[in-house]
Amino acid sequence: MRTLIFSLLAASLVMLTSLAAAADQLSVLFLGDKGHHQPAARFADIKGPLAERGIAVTYTEKLDDLTHAHLAKYDVLLVYANIGGVSAEQEKAILDYVASGKGFVPVHCASACFGKNPELIKLMGGRFKSHGGEVFKALVADREHPAMRGFSGFDTWDETYVHDQHNEVDRTVLMYRLLKKGGTEREPWTWVRTHGQGRVFYTASGHDERTWLAPAFADLLARGISWAAGGKGMPVLTDLQGPFAKTGRAPLKFEERETVQNYEKRTPAPKYQLPLSPTDSLDYTQAEHGFSLTLLAAEPQVVKPIAFTWDHRGRLWVAESVDYPSKHTELWQGNDRIKICEDTNGDGKLDKFTIFADKLNIPTGLVFANGGLIVSQAPQMLFLKDTNGDDQADVRDIIQDGWSKNDTHAGPSNLRYGLDNRIYGAVGYSGFSGKVGDKSLNFRSGLFRMNKGGDQMEFLSQYNNNTWGLGFSEEGYVFGSTANNCPSDHKAIPNRYCDGVVGWSPKTLEKISLDAKFKALDDRIRQVDVHRLVQLHHPTQSNSERIQNR
């Protein structure tokens, strides 16, 4: 079955479907590893700047992706890894891929890869031999080459690679490094080659973020990728490309500061701009390779969507909340509603909209059960059902009471149907205090589950701060996230197993993600409670060194 992924974008509904990528967008497979060069972090550094130029990059560390069938999906294979070699089948897949007319872009440490694959070393055009490290500027050797026109180089701290096993057949050196300042002896630094119908672009630049975060390095990579792809996207590489060229908005930029700010105090003050239209929002969004975005619906058909789910007929049910975040009303006196959205003619656009339930007040979660819909709406958990087939709720029951409404973005949400036939949910620090069945419960910020009738409930685990998300793996494992510095946690042992055990108490769920940083692409992007803008480029000091020195 075709994979479908859905998301909310601004006040519109967008479908991400497995269709071919846009014809004018370059697709790159970035092969990394878990080595000391931290390819995953470098991918995060470069993905946004390349996206501005219409280059979509997909990251992988799986050598199993080096097959004829998988490589054929991409225009360019970029390698930034320290692997000793690949199998004979994988080596042939790469060679055939390039010979067929595709691009190959080995970067920096890639020249030390493939020690067991001499044909791939020949393909690259040379191999790493040794290095030191200093601040320098690689000089342009061929200003007339299409990949170099208008490019002047840049200063950076980088490893001073020296190469051997040079393959000068069909190779053109584009940049070189002076072995000694003031000297004349040159080391080839950036070069291009041809192989069959395909092209190879190599640069020795790129040891760490001091180079990868330099705007000129992003420009260099974009040039190399575009040239390796047969000139796709060229020749105006020095001009702004991609969605910003279309919208006429300013390019993304980093600021040289790192701050943590309080959301309520708004320091520093946010910079407000008029919202983009749904169509223009799509221009700023880059889907994974092999997928494309389709606009399903936008205002006024769907207004302020806050939660959604799909029924067995493929209809989209959306909770709209104009009351969020601060308008409190009495029960059944609100301005919010649940809407059923349908595509009646199969054209991929939602064209029929039916109000299932109205007069709600900040509904935050939806899940189907017992032939109807359970809705989290603090202070109650509601059950709504259509009994006469008109797609309007004529049953409106309260199945729970006790969810606090002190802070509306910290209430119950993310209702999910579990594999154990229970309804799971998450709640923030507003929490719950009340009686469920014959039990009194009181808890804050964490995971809970209940039966479909709502008269049984269990608090499973404590979050370390305000809730944000909840999901299941294919095996049924439970994962959550919070709003502040904990994008992923794993619920392994429910609290009940600690009850009555001397010396053992439930633990607060801990972060399992490697990094909680919010990497801002722009000073107009901000996370709710944490706003960090990391220095873009410092030629003499890595980010980790800079932070330690502070």
N, C-alpha and C positions, 0 to 999 in steps of 0.2 A: 504494500500500500504506500502510495506517495506520502512522504513525510510532510506534515503541516506544522508550522510554528506560528503562533499568533502573539501579537503584542499591542499595547496601547501606545499611541504616539500623539502627544498633545491632546486635543479633544477630538481625535479621529481614531478610526479603527483601521489597522493595516494588516494585510495578510502577507506572510513570507512563504512563498511557494517554491517548490523544486523545479524551477524553470531555468532556461539558459540565462547566463549572465548577459548584461547589456553589451551590445556589439562594440561600443566605444570604450569599454572598460577593460583594462589589462588585468589578467589574472596571474598571480604569482603564488607558487608553493614554496614556503620558507622552511627549509630543513634545518633544525637545530638539534641540540642534545642537552644533557644536564651538566655539561662541563663548566669549567671556571670562567668561560667567556659569557656565561649567562644569556644564551640566545633568546630565551623566552622574554627576559626583561628588555633586551634590545629590540625584539619584535614589537613589544608594547611601545617603545620609544618611537619607532619609525612608522607604525601602521597609520597613525593619523596624518603625518606629513605626506605620506605616499597617497593616502586617500584623497587629499586635496588635489592631487595631480591625476586623479582618475585611475589609480592603481590599487586593486584589491588584493590583499595579501592574506593567505591562509597559513597558519603555523602547524607544523607537525614535528614530532620526534621519532616517528615510526619509520624504520627502514623498509617495512613492508609496503609503504606507499610508493616505493621505487619500482613500479611495474609499468609495463607499456600502457595498460588500460587506464591506470590512475594518472600517470603523468600526462596523458593525452588531454586531460581536462583543463590543463593550464597552459598559458603562453610561455611562462618562464619558470625555471627551477632555480631558486636562490639557495645557496648552501653557506651556512655559518655555524660550523660545528668542529669538534675534534674527535673524529671517528677514525679508527685505524684502517678501515676498508669496508667494502661491500662484497656480496657474493658475485659470482660470475654472471648470474642471471640479472642482478641489479645493475651491474656494470654495463651489460649489454643494453638494458632498458634505457639507461641514461644516454649512452652513445647513439642509440637508434633515435631516441627522442630529439636530440639536438640535430642529428643528420637529417631528420624529417622536416626541419625548418623551424624548430622551436629554439628558445633562448636558454642559456646557462650562465648564471651569475654567481661565481664563487667569491666570497668576501673574506678578507683577512685570514683568519685561521683555517679557512677551507683549503688554503694552499698547503696545509700540513696534513690534510686528510688523505685518504686513499693510498696509503703507503703500500698496500697489497694490490693496488690496481694501477699499473704503469700506464695503461691506455687512458685512464682518467687524468693522470698527471699531464700526459701529452695534450689532452683536451683542454686543460686549464691553461697550459702554456708555460708552466714553471712550477717550482715547488719551494716551500719555505725551507730555509737552511738555519738561520740564526737571527737574533734580534737584540737590540738594546732598547732604550726608551728616552725620548726627549720631546721638547716642543719644536716643531718644524713646519714648513709649508712645502708640500709636494708641488712641483712646477709643471705647468702645461707644456707638453712637447709638440703636440699637433693641434693647433688652434683651428684648423680647417676641417677637422673630422666632425661629422654631424653631431656626435655626442659631446663635443667640446666647445662648440661655437657659443661665445658669450660667457664661458666659464673661466674664472680666474684663479681657482684654488682657494685654500683657507689655512689659517694657522690652527694647530691643535697639538695636544700632547698625544703621542701614539707610540706604539712599538716600532722600532726602526728595522723593519724586515730586510733581510738579505735573502735572495733566492738562488737556487741552482736548478739543474735539469731543465734549462730553458728550451722551449720548443718555439723557434722563431719562424716556423713554416706558417705562412698566412697570418702572422702576428704583427700588429701595429702598436707601438708603445705610445700611449696618450699622455702619461705623466711620469715624471721621474723624481727621485730624491737624491740630493747631493750627499755623498757619503761623508764629506767634511764641509763645514761652513767655510765659504770662501774658496773651496776647491772646485775642481772641474769633473771629478770622477762621479759617474751617475749610476744609480741603481734603478732599473725599471720598476715602476710603482703601480701604474694602472695601464692595462692594455686590453686590446680586443683581438679576437681570432675568429676565423670561420671554420666550420666543420660540416661538410656536406652542404645542405641547404640552410643550416642553422648558424647561430652566432654565439660567441662567448665574450662576456665582459668580466674582467677581474680587477679588483683594487685591493691593495694591501692595507688600506686604511680601515680602522674600526675595532681597536682593542677594547674600548669601554665607552661609557656614556659621554665622555668628553668629546669624542668624535661623533657618536651616533646622534647626539642631541644638537649638533651644529647644523644650522639651516643649510649651509653649503654642502654638507655631506648628504643630506636628504635630496638635495638637488642633483648631486653626483649620482646617487643610487637611481633616482628617477631617470636620469639620462641613460645610464647603463642598462637599466631594465627595458626602457623604451627602444633603445638601439638593438638590444639582443632579441627583442620581439619583432624584429624586422622593420623598425622605424615606426611602429604603431604609437601614436600619441605625439610624434615629433612633427616639425622641428622646433616649435615654440616652447621649449622646455623652460626658458627663463621667465616666461610669462605665467601668471596664475592660471591654473587649469582646474578642471573638475567642477563641482557644484558652485564654487565661489565665483567662477567666471560667469556662470549663468545667472546667478542672483545679484551679482554686483556688490556683494558684501565684502567687508574687509577680511583679509586672510587670518587664519588662526595665529596666535602668538602666545609665547610664554612670558611671564614676568619674573624678574629676579628677586623673588621673595618667597618665603614659606611661612604661612600663618595658620593658626588654629583659632577659629572664631566661634563666638556664642551666637546661635541662631536667633534667639529672641532679641538680643541687643543689636544684631546685624552689624557687626564690626569686622572687617570694613564693610561699608554700605554696599549692597548689591547694585549693579548697573542694569537698569531696566531698559528693555527694548520692546518695540511692538512685536507681538508674536508673528511667526511665519504662518503662511497658509499651509494647509496639509500637503499640497503639492510641492511647495518649496521645502517643507520639512523632509520630504522624501529625498530631495537633492542633497541634504546633509547626512543622509543615512546610507551606510554601506553594508549590504548583506554579505553573508558568507558566500564563498564561491559556489556556483551551482544553484543559487537561490535568487529570486527577485521579489521586490516589494510591489504589492498591489493595494491601492486604496479601496477599502470596502465601504466605508461610510465616514461622514464628517458632519460637523455642525451644519444645519440644525437637526439632522436626523438623529444624531447621538450627542448628548450634552454632558460634559464632565463625567466621563465613565470612571468608576472607582473600583469595580470588580466585574468579572464576567465568567461565564461557563457555557458549555455546549450541551445540547440535549441529544437524544438518540435519533432525532430526525435531522441533525446537522444545523439546527437553528442556534443562533447566538443570543444568550440572555445577558443583558447588561444592567448593572445597577448604576443609575445616574444620580449624582448628589450635588445639587446646587446649594444645599444647606451646609455642606462641609466647607470650612472646618468649625465654625463657631455659632451657627444658628441652632439653638435647642428648641424643640417644640414638645408639646404633649403627644401621647401616643395617637397615631392616625391623624395628626394635624400638620405633618411636614409637607415639604415641597418636592421631595425626592420620589423616584419611581424605579420600577424594574420593567425593562422593555425587551420584547422578543423581536429579534431582527432576522429576516429571512431573505434568501435569494430565490425568488419564485420562477425565474426564467433561465437559470443556469449560466448567466453571463459573468459570474464571479463578483457581482456587486449586490449589496444588500438593498432591496427595494421595497420591502414590506415591514412596517414597524407597528407593533401592537403593544399597548400599555397593559402589562400583566397585573401590576399592582401600583397604586399611587398613594399619596398622603403619607409616605415614609419619611424618616428623618435620619439621615446619614447611615444607610445600609452599607456594610463594609465587607460582607462575605456571602457567597451563594454556593449551595450544594444541593443536588437532587436527592430525595429520599422519600419513601412511603408514598410514592405517586405524586409528590408535590415538591416544594422548594423550601429548604431551611435557610433562613436569612439571619445573619448576625447584625443586630441593630441595638447597641447598648441603649438602655439597660436590659433589654430583653433579647432572647433568641426566639425568632418567629417561625411559624410553619404556615406557608401559603399554598393553596391548592385550588385548581380549577376542576369542578365536578360536572360541568355541563358542556364542556368542549368548546367554549367560546374564547379560550385563551385569556381569560380574566379571572383573577383569584376571587372566588366566592367563599372560601374558607380562610379565615385569618385568626390563627391561634397563637397564644403565648406559651411556649414550652419551657422557658427558663426566665428567671429574673435575678439580677444581682450583678450584672456587668456595669462597671463604673463608667460614667460619661464625663469625668473630671477633665480629661484631655482626649479629644476625639481622635487624635492620630495615635493613641496608645491603647485603643480598645481591641475587641476580638476581631479577627480577620483570617483570611487564608483558609477557609473551610475546605477540607479535602475528604473524599471518601476513601477510607483505608482498606487494605486487603483483608483485614480482620472484621469487616462489616461494621466498623465504627466510624464516626465522623471525627476527624482530627481538625485542630485549629491552633492558632497562635494568638497570644494576647500581650499587650505591652504593659507598662507600669500602671495604667489605670486599673487593670486587674479585675478580679471577681471576688465578691463576698456575699454569700447567700446560701440557701438550702436547696439541695438537689436530691429529690427523693427523700430519704430519711437521714441524709448526711449534710453537715454544715461544712462548707469549703471556703477557704480564704487563700488566694494566691495572686502573685504578680508576675509579669514578664516571663513568659515561657510557653511550653507546649501543653495542650490538653487534648483529651479525646472523650467522646460521649456516645451513648447509644442513639439510635435514630429517633427515639421518642423524647430524648432530652431529659429523662428522669434518672439517668445514671451518668456520672462524669468523674474523670480522674485527671489530676494534674500530673503530667509525665516528667517534666524537667524544667529547671530554671534557666532562663537566658541571662546573659551578663548585663544587658541593658535593653532598651526598648525594642520590641519585635519589629521585624520587617518582612520575613518570608518563611515559607514552609513548603516542603516538597518530598516526594518519595523517589527512591531509585527503583529500577525494574524488579529488584529482589524484595522490595518492601521496606528497605532501610529508610529511616526518617532523618531528614536534614532541615536545618533552619538557618536563619540569618537575623542579624540585628541592624539597627540604624547607624550604629557607631562602631567602626573599626572591627567588626566581626562579620564579614560577608558570607561565612559558611561555618556551620557547626554540625556535629553528628550526635543524634540521640541513640546511644548504645544500650543503656540500662535504665529503665523507668524507675522513678523514685520509690515505687512500692516495694522493690526488692531490698531497699535499705531499712524499711520499717521494722522495728523490733530487733535490729542487729546492734548489739552493744559496740560502741566505738566506731560505728560507721554511719555516715550521714550522706544524703544526696549531694552530688557535686554540681556546681553551676557549669553549664555547657561551655567548653572552651573552643576557641577558634581553631579550625583545621586547615584553613587556607594559608598559603605561604606568605601572602602579602595582603595587607588591608589598606594600602595606599590608594588614594583617588588621584589618578594621573590626569590632571586637567589639560585639555588641548587648547583652552582659550580662557581668557580672564572673564568671559561671560558665563562660564560653566561653574556651578558650585554644588557641592554636596550639602545636604540639609544642615547637619550639625558640625561638619568638619570641612574646612576649605583650605586646601594646600595647593600652592602653585610653586613648582620646583624649578629652580634655575635651569634655563635651557642649555647654556653652553659656557663652560669655563675651560680655557685651553690648558691650564696648568694643574687643575685639581678636580678629582672625581667627586661626584655627589656625596659618596659615603665619607670621604676625607673632609669635605666641606662641612657636613653635618657634625662630624666628630669634633672638628676644630671649634665649632660654635658651642 
